[in-house]
Amino acid sequence: MSSNPSTGVTTAFLFPGQGGFDGEALRRAKELHPQIGRVFERLDAVTEELYARRISEVLFGERKADLRDLLDNDPWASQVAIYGAGLAGYEILAAQGATPDVLAGHSLGEITALVAAGAFSVEDGVRIVAQRVAVIERQGGVDGRMVALAASAERTRKLLELVDEPLLAVATENHDEQTVVSGPAGILDRVVAIAGQLDVGAIEIDTPFPFHTPALAPAAPEFAAYVRKLDQHPLNRPVYSPILQRYYEPGDVLADLLAEHFTRPVRFAAAVRHLRESGAEVFVEAGGRAALSKLVAKVTAGSEVRSLPTLALTGGRLALEETLEALREAGLAAPERGGLAELLAPSVPSDVFAAYWSERGHMVLELVRTELDAFRKSAEAGRPEPEPAEHIAEPEPAVEAAPEPAAAAPSASSASGPRPEEYDRERLFDELRTLYAEALEYPEDVFEDEVQLEAELGVDSVKQVELLSRVSSRYGLPPRESGFRLATYNTMGKITDFVLQQMNDQGAHAPASATG
């Protein structure tokens, strides 16, 4: 098998890095696909050995796993969860007969891609991920952060030149309008402040440490020495590296190359373009959330490329089932062993089940949805009504016509945003709902006050960052503070309250117009 397929690439599987975990989607998929339980059982053996805890108990216990909680309380668990979700997604796709021509990972996802291609065992993959965390922690945890800027890599580098800090670096180049910067926390505060003056949106990335920065150089040798002790096997499938900007080759010492990941940037957009030029027409994100599939869509805009998520919720539904159906319709997948065939009809030949599911699967799914909806309503009808709380707003009624959009406000560097006395919360909520609905092409009435943007509507963090940047530009808001956490503002109501508070603060402390 060629390790560098210059032609003949049709399907690429992608594995996400930081943020690539959706606990609710993983739980739902686990009920349908036994591969998830099997993968995490293998992970359990290692995490119990290393941490005296089973990762399955952390993720599938009574308390639902939230990425923010994992990052705050168990950095190792957040990284193993991302790795495990990616590997589980890959196993589900493989069980359905989906065969990729190439694998690629984003940052941490490269470890998942190499394990999926057979370079290391599943168990050793966990050890590599855990050691990656451990060596950084032994370096004092590296007091740093990662911030996504709504700017191209070229513009971002020019911005960093103004700061002139050697430990500050471009960490990832996601697409032409998003670049992630990594470095010391205090220095990044200056970067965010400068970005605000230039009307460049900035938001912090959910990650336990800064990655892809010179600050991690001292940790790399210890990590490489550890990985060299593990058994490395030949790849059974091509793996393209967005960090190395090439395919892994048979003679590569993976321990040394993985250690280079600590300090080298992820050029994801360039990798997608390279794979597209090689013929890739279908990109499938094997893992949690839908960040990479959204990035691919942006990088390949205007082409006929298909970009498909798996372990993510889109519009409140699990994306995996629609992706599998799309792959079957394209002739890129057919149920073999595992998945629904194993769960529902283990004794039925795979070709018979495939024919049945192709003809009547949509009817089965619709019946299940109808029954579940009726069951949910019946269960809710039997529960006592919760006590009303003054701080919880009633859902806004659907509007018959969208209000006229307000004129875009000048940036904070040239003029103040709309005066807070011109707004009440209801008016601001309606304007933001219209803005989000138009940008996402959703009906306005789905944006109720308490609806979860990601968990229920499938709006991933990348898109939320872009929308917040639009909101900040429109209302002339100041740059967000360094401690800003996207996960805190996960509903339309919370975003409305945040924007209103920012406008009130401006009204209280800022002059009516800037002096330049």
Backbone hydrogen bonds, N-H to C=O, Kabsch-Sander energy under -0.5 kcal/mol:
donor,donor_aa,acceptor,acceptor_aa,energy
6,S,4,N,-1.2
9,V,278,S,-1.2
10,T,8,G,-0.6
12,A,282,V,-2.8
13,F,102,V,-2.2
14,L,284,V,-3.1
15,F,104,A,-1.9
20,G,17,G,-2.5
21,F,19,G,-2.1
26,L,22,D,-2.3
27,R,23,G,-2.1
28,R,24,E,-2.3
29,A,25,A,-2.5
30,K,26,L,-2.0
31,E,27,R,-1.0
31,E,28,R,-0.7
32,L,28,R,-0.6
32,L,29,A,-1.2
33,H,29,A,-2.4
36,I,33,H,-1.5
37,G,33,H,-0.5
38,R,34,P,-1.9
39,V,35,Q,-2.5
40,F,36,I,-2.3
41,E,37,G,-1.6
42,R,38,R,-1.4
43,L,39,V,-1.7
44,D,40,F,-2.3
45,A,41,E,-1.2
46,V,42,R,-0.8
46,V,43,L,-0.7
47,T,43,L,-2.5
48,E,44,D,-2.6
49,E,45,A,-1.0
50,L,46,V,-2.6
51,Y,47,T,-3.0
52,A,48,E,-1.1
53,R,47,T,-1.2
55,I,53,R,-0.5
57,E,54,R,-0.7
58,V,54,R,-1.3
59,L,55,I,-2.2
60,F,56,S,-3.2
61,G,57,E,-0.7
64,K,62,E,-0.6
65,A,59,L,-0.7
70,L,66,D,-2.3
71,L,67,L,-2.4
72,D,68,R,-2.2
73,N,69,D,-2.7
74,D,70,L,-2.2
77,A,74,D,-0.6
78,S,74,D,-1.8
79,Q,75,P,-1.6
80,V,76,W,-2.5
81,A,77,A,-2.5
82,I,78,S,-1.8
83,Y,79,Q,-2.2
84,G,80,V,-3.2
85,A,81,A,-2.5
86,G,82,I,-2.0
87,L,83,Y,-2.2
88,A,84,G,-2.7
89,G,85,A,-2.5
90,Y,86,G,-1.9
91,E,87,L,-2.2
92,I,88,A,-2.2
93,L,89,G,-2.2
94,A,90,Y,-2.6
95,A,91,E,-2.3
96,Q,92,I,-1.2
97,G,94,A,-1.8
98,A,93,L,-2.4
99,T,97,G,-0.5
99,T,332,L,-0.6
101,D,11,T,-2.8
102,V,11,T,-1.2
103,L,238,P,-2.1
104,A,13,F,-2.1
105,G,240,Y,-0.6
106,H,15,F,-2.9
107,S,105,G,-0.7
109,G,106,H,-2.1
110,E,107,S,-2.4
111,I,108,L,-1.4
112,T,108,L,-1.0
113,A,109,G,-2.5
114,L,110,E,-2.3
115,V,111,I,-2.1
116,A,112,T,-2.7
117,A,113,A,-1.6
118,G,115,V,-1.8
119,A,114,L,-2.6
125,G,121,S,-2.0
126,V,122,V,-1.5
127,R,123,E,-1.8
128,I,124,D,-2.4
129,V,125,G,-2.3
130,A,126,V,-2.9
131,Q,127,R,-2.6
132,R,128,I,-2.0
133,V,129,V,-1.4
134,A,130,A,-2.5
135,V,131,Q,-2.6
136,I,132,R,-0.9
137,E,133,V,-2.4
138,R,134,A,-2.3
139,Q,135,V,-0.7
139,Q,136,I,-0.7
140,G,137,E,-1.7
141,G,136,I,-2.1
144,G,142,V,-1.9
145,R,183,G,-2.3
147,V,181,V,-2.7
148,A,203,I,-3.1
149,L,147,V,-0.5
149,L,179,T,-3.4
150,A,201,G,-2.5
151,A,149,L,-2.1
156,T,152,S,-2.3
157,R,153,A,-2.4
158,K,154,E,-1.7
159,L,155,R,-1.9
160,L,156,T,-2.4
161,E,157,R,-1.7
162,L,158,K,-0.8
162,L,159,L,-0.9
163,V,159,L,-0.6
163,V,160,L,-0.9
164,D,160,L,-2.2
168,L,165,E,-1.8
169,A,182,S,-2.3
171,A,169,A,-0.6
171,A,180,V,-2.9
172,T,180,V,-1.4
173,E,266,V,-3.0
174,N,172,T,-0.7
174,N,178,Q,-1.1
175,H,178,Q,-1.6
178,Q,175,H,-1.8
179,T,149,L,-2.3
180,V,172,T,-2.7
181,V,147,V,-3.2
182,S,169,A,-2.8
183,G,145,R,-1.9
185,A,143,D,-1.5
188,L,184,P,-2.2
189,D,185,A,-1.5
190,R,186,G,-1.0
191,V,187,I,-1.7
192,V,188,L,-2.7
193,A,189,D,-2.0
194,I,190,R,-2.5
195,A,191,V,-2.7
196,G,192,V,-2.1
197,Q,193,A,-1.7
198,L,194,I,-1.5
199,D,196,G,-1.4
200,V,195,A,-3.3
201,G,199,D,-0.6
203,I,148,A,-1.7
205,I,146,M,-3.0
207,T,205,I,-1.2
212,H,262,F,-0.7
213,T,262,F,-1.7
216,L,213,T,-2.1
217,A,214,P,-1.8
219,A,216,L,-1.6
220,A,216,L,-0.9
220,A,217,A,-1.0
223,F,219,A,-1.7
224,A,220,A,-2.6
225,A,221,P,-2.4
226,Y,222,E,-1.7
227,V,223,F,-2.3
228,R,224,A,-2.0
229,K,225,A,-0.6
229,K,226,Y,-1.2
230,L,227,V,-1.6
233,H,119,A,-2.5
236,N,117,A,-3.1
240,Y,103,L,-2.9
241,S,246,R,-2.6
245,Q,241,S,-2.1
246,R,241,S,-0.9
248,Y,239,V,-2.4
252,D,249,E,-1.9
254,L,252,D,-1.0
256,D,253,V,-0.7
257,L,253,V,-1.7
258,L,254,L,-3.0
259,A,255,A,-1.4
260,E,256,D,-1.3
261,H,257,L,-0.8
261,H,258,L,-0.5
262,F,259,A,-1.3
263,T,260,E,-1.3
264,R,260,E,-2.1
266,V,171,A,-3.1
267,R,242,P,-1.9
267,R,265,P,-0.7
268,F,266,V,-1.1
269,A,173,E,-2.3
271,A,267,R,-1.8
272,V,268,F,-2.5
273,R,269,A,-2.2
274,H,270,A,-2.2
275,L,271,A,-2.5
276,R,272,V,-2.5
277,E,273,R,-2.5
278,S,274,H,-1.4
279,G,276,R,-1.5
280,A,275,L,-2.5
281,E,10,T,-2.7
282,V,10,T,-2.1
283,F,306,R,-3.0
284,V,12,A,-2.8
284,V,282,V,-0.5
285,E,283,F,-0.5
285,E,308,L,-3.1
286,A,14,L,-2.9
286,A,284,V,-0.8
287,G,285,E,-1.1
288,G,20,G,-1.1
289,R,311,L,-1.8
294,K,290,A,-1.7
295,L,291,A,-2.1
296,V,292,L,-2.8
297,A,293,S,-1.8
298,K,294,K,-1.7
299,V,295,L,-2.7
300,T,296,V,-2.6
301,A,298,K,-1.1
303,S,300,T,-2.1
306,R,281,E,-3.0
308,L,283,F,-3.1
310,T,287,G,-0.5
310,T,289,R,-0.5
311,L,287,G,-1.2
312,A,310,T,-2.1
314,T,312,A,-0.6
314,T,317,R,-3.0
315,G,457,L,-1.1
317,R,314,T,-1.6
319,A,312,A,-3.2
320,L,310,T,-1.3
321,E,318,L,-0.6
322,E,318,L,-0.6
323,T,319,A,-2.3
324,L,320,L,-2.6
325,E,321,E,-2.0
326,A,322,E,-2.4
327,L,323,T,-2.4
328,R,324,L,-2.2
329,E,325,E,-2.5
330,A,326,A,-1.5
331,G,328,R,-1.6
332,L,327,L,-3.1
333,A,327,L,-0.8
334,A,96,Q,-2.4
336,E,95,A,-1.8
341,A,338,G,-0.7
342,E,338,G,-1.2
343,L,339,G,-1.9
344,L,340,L,-3.4
345,A,340,L,-0.6
345,A,341,A,-1.9
348,V,345,A,-1.4
353,F,349,P,-2.4
354,A,350,S,-2.6
355,A,351,D,-2.0
356,Y,352,V,-2.6
357,W,353,F,-3.2
358,S,354,A,-2.3
359,E,355,A,-1.7
360,R,356,Y,-3.2
361,G,357,W,-2.0
363,M,360,R,-0.6
364,V,360,R,-1.8
365,L,361,G,-2.6
366,E,362,H,-2.1
367,L,363,M,-2.2
368,V,364,V,-2.5
369,R,365,L,-2.5
370,T,366,E,-2.4
371,E,367,L,-2.7
372,L,368,V,-2.9
373,D,369,R,-2.4
374,A,370,T,-2.2
375,F,371,E,-2.6
376,R,372,L,-2.8
377,K,373,D,-2.3
378,S,374,A,-2.2
379,A,375,F,-2.5
380,E,376,R,-2.7
381,A,377,K,-2.1
382,G,378,S,-1.0
383,R,380,E,-1.3
392,I,389,A,-1.6
393,A,391,H,-0.7
409,A,474,R,-1.3
414,S,411,S,-1.7
415,A,411,S,-2.4
416,S,512,A,-0.5
417,G,476,G,-0.6
422,E,419,R,-2.0
423,Y,420,P,-1.6
428,L,424,D,-2.2
429,F,425,R,-3.0
430,D,426,E,-2.2
431,E,427,R,-2.1
432,L,428,L,-2.7
433,R,429,F,-2.7
434,T,430,D,-2.2
435,L,431,E,-2.3
436,Y,432,L,-2.8
437,A,433,R,-2.5
438,E,434,T,-2.4
439,A,435,L,-2.1
440,L,436,Y,-2.4
441,E,437,A,-1.3
442,Y,437,A,-1.6
446,V,443,P,-1.4
447,F,444,E,-1.8
448,E,446,V,-1.8
451,V,448,E,-1.0
453,L,451,V,-0.5
453,L,490,N,-2.9
456,E,452,Q,-1.4
457,L,452,Q,-1.5
458,G,454,E,-1.3
459,V,453,L,-2.7
460,D,458,G,-0.9
464,Q,460,D,-2.2
465,V,461,S,-2.3
466,E,462,V,-1.9
467,L,463,K,-2.5
468,L,464,Q,-2.5
469,S,465,V,-2.0
470,R,466,E,-1.9
471,V,467,L,-2.5
472,S,468,L,-2.8
473,S,469,S,-2.3
474,R,470,R,-2.7
475,Y,471,V,-2.4
476,G,472,S,-0.6
476,G,473,S,-0.5
477,L,472,S,-2.1
484,F,481,E,-2.0
488,T,485,R,-1.3
489,Y,485,R,-0.6
489,Y,486,L,-1.3
490,N,488,T,-0.8
492,M,448,E,-0.5
492,M,451,V,-0.7
493,G,449,D,-2.3
495,I,491,T,-2.1
496,T,492,M,-2.4
497,D,493,G,-2.3
498,F,494,K,-2.3
499,V,495,I,-2.8
500,L,496,T,-2.6
501,Q,497,D,-2.3
502,Q,498,F,-2.3
503,M,499,V,-2.4
504,N,500,L,-2.5
505,D,501,Q,-2.6
506,Q,502,Q,-2.0
507,G,503,M,-2.2
508,A,504,N,-1.9
509,H,505,D,-2.1
510,A,506,Q,-3.0
